[in-house]
Amino acid sequence: MIPLAVAGAFHTPLMKPADERLAEALAAAAISAPRIPVYSNVDANPHTGSPATIAQTLATQVTQGVRWDDSMRRMMADGFDTFYEIGPGRVLTGLLKRIDRKTPCTSVPAR
């Protein structure tokens, strides 16, 4: 077996304790049905369903692989043509450029 070095066990089964704690916190939170579709990195699909379904999908993202590329491609196929990356850095902007160099993505730094 070859040891692998990673920064963290994010989006792997090793995060199951965090997944369970997040599910508990989301169950106690007031979540409303979204007014616009929310795309999940678990299945790369838009979700407009019940708050319980959205909470379950959010908790599942902790232990499941990220389908970010599929999510971006799905949003573009659904007609989205401009994106914003909010936070420090421009990693996601760079990844989007690998999918489609012409799609505008503006990086908005966190304050």
N, C-alpha and C positions, 0 to 999 in steps of 0.2 A: 504494500500500500504506500502511495506517495502522499506525504502530508501537504496540505494546502494551507496557505496563509491568506486570511481574509480579514478585513477590518471589523466585521461583525457577522453574526449568523442571520442577518436580516432576510426575511422572506424564505425561511427554511423551517422544517418541523422543529428545530431546536428552539424556536420562538413560541412554542405552544403555551407556556405559562403566561407570556405577555398577551397572546391571543385571547386566552380565557379572561384575563383581567380587563382587557379592552372590551370584550363582549359584556362583562358585568357593568362597566362604566357606561357603555352605550345603552344598555337596558334601562339604566336609571336616568338617562338624558332625555330631554324633550327634543325629538327629531320630527320635523315636519316633512311632508311629501315635497319633493323639489318642484320648483316652478319651471325649471329647465332640466334636460337630461343630464345625469351625472355618469360619466364614463368610468368604468371600473378597470383597474389594471389586472384584476383576476381573470376576467373573461373578455375584455376589450369591447364590451357592449354598453350601450346607454341604458341607464336605469331611471325609471320614473315611478317606480312602484311604491309599495307601502314603506313607512318608516322602519318597520321590523325587518324587511328584506334589505333595505339599505344598511341598517346596522349590522346585519349578518355579513353582508358583502365587505363592509369596512373591516370587520374583525378577521375575516378570511384572508385579507391582503397581507396580514402579518406573517402568515406561514406559507403562503403560496408564491410561486415565481411571478415576477413582474412581466406583464405583457405590454410594456410601454410602446414598443414599436408597433404592435398590432393595434393598440389603442389610438395612436396618432394616425395610422393609416385609415382606421375606421372613421375617425372624426373628419378627416379630409374627404373620404368617400361620401360622408353624410353632408358635405357642403361647407364645412368650416375651412376658412382660407387665411386666417390670421391668428397667431398665437402669442401669448405673453408668458414669460418665465418670471415668476416672482420669487425673490430670495437672493441669497449670496451666490455669485458665480453665474456662469453661462453654460453649464454642462448640458442641460436639456436643449438649449438653443443649438449647440453643436451637434447633438444627436439628431435633432430634427433636420438639420442641413444634410445629414447623411441619407435621410429618407427622400427629401426633396429640397434642393438648393433654392428653389424659387419661392417657397412658402415663407412669408414674413413671420419672424418671431422676434419680439422685442423683449429684452431683458430689463426687468424693473428691480433695482436693488432693494433689499430690505433696509428698513431704517433702523 
